[in-house]
Amino acid sequence: MAFPWLDPTPPPKDGADKRAKVACAELASRASLLFRLGFSQADATKRLAARVAWEFDPPSQGKGGAHKRPAALSDAAIAKIVAETYARRPS
């Protein structure tokens, strides 16, 4: 007896890119919140970089590496997101 609903659907080809975009948007949102709370740009960058590092700790060692920190969430990329957000002076 076959159960077609048991067959998993393959993941989308652009799934990693979509997850990275969502994560960057969330970081920008958090950076704007930190701006409104009065954090300096350097403190906000440190705080957000530490949060992302914690989220991906420990990185996966297996094949495929689904839990590895993407390049779009590197410390330099986070600093750029925070700098762009602070330049807009969100209110």
C-alpha positions as CSV (number, residue, x, y, z in Angstrom):
1,M,0.0,0.0,0.0
2,A,1.4,3.4,-1.0
3,F,1.0,6.6,1.0
4,P,1.8,9.5,-1.3
5,W,1.6,12.0,1.6
6,L,4.6,10.3,3.2
7,D,6.9,11.3,0.4
8,P,8.7,14.6,1.4
9,T,8.8,17.4,-1.1
10,P,12.2,18.5,-2.1
11,P,13.4,21.8,-0.6
12,P,13.3,24.9,-2.8
13,K,16.5,25.7,-4.7
14,D,16.6,29.3,-3.4
15,G,15.6,28.4,0.2
16,A,19.0,29.5,1.6
17,D,18.8,32.8,-0.1
18,K,15.3,33.4,1.1
19,R,16.3,32.6,4.7
20,A,19.3,34.9,4.5
21,K,17.1,37.8,3.2
22,V,14.7,37.2,6.1
23,A,17.5,37.1,8.6
24,C,19.0,40.4,7.2
25,A,15.6,42.1,7.4
26,E,15.2,40.9,11.0
27,L,18.7,42.3,11.8
28,A,17.7,45.7,10.2
29,S,14.6,45.7,12.3
30,R,16.5,44.9,15.5
31,A,19.1,47.6,14.6
32,S,16.4,50.2,14.2
33,L,15.0,49.2,17.6
34,L,18.4,49.5,19.2
35,F,18.8,52.9,17.5
36,R,15.5,54.1,19.1
37,L,16.6,52.7,22.4
38,G,19.8,54.9,22.3
39,F,22.4,52.3,21.6
40,S,25.5,53.5,19.8
41,Q,26.2,52.0,16.4
42,A,29.2,50.1,17.7
43,D,27.2,48.6,20.6
44,A,24.4,47.6,18.3
45,T,26.8,45.9,15.9
46,K,28.5,44.0,18.8
47,R,25.1,43.0,20.2
48,L,23.7,41.8,16.9
49,A,26.9,40.0,15.9
50,A,26.9,38.2,19.2
51,R,23.3,37.2,18.8
52,V,23.9,35.7,15.3
53,A,27.0,33.9,16.5
54,W,25.0,32.4,19.4
55,E,22.2,31.3,17.0
56,F,24.7,29.4,14.8
57,D,26.7,27.9,17.7
58,P,27.8,25.1,17.3
59,P,27.9,25.0,13.5
60,S,27.0,21.7,12.0
61,Q,29.9,19.4,11.1
62,G,27.9,17.1,8.8
63,K,27.5,17.0,5.1
64,G,25.3,19.8,3.7
65,G,25.8,22.0,6.8
66,A,22.3,23.2,7.3
67,H,23.3,24.9,10.5
68,K,26.3,26.8,9.3
69,R,26.4,30.6,9.5
70,P,25.8,32.0,6.0
71,A,28.1,34.6,4.5
72,A,25.2,37.0,4.4
73,L,25.4,37.0,8.2
74,S,29.1,37.6,8.7
75,D,30.3,40.2,11.2
76,A,31.1,42.5,8.3
77,A,27.7,42.1,6.7
78,I,26.1,42.8,10.1
79,A,28.2,45.9,10.5
80,K,27.0,47.1,7.1
81,I,23.3,46.4,7.9
82,V,23.7,48.4,11.2
83,A,25.5,51.2,9.5
84,E,22.8,51.5,6.8
85,T,20.1,51.4,9.3
86,Y,21.7,54.0,11.5
87,A,22.3,56.2,8.5
88,R,18.5,56.3,7.9
89,R,17.9,57.4,11.5
90,P,14.7,55.3,11.9
91,S,12.0,56.7,14.1
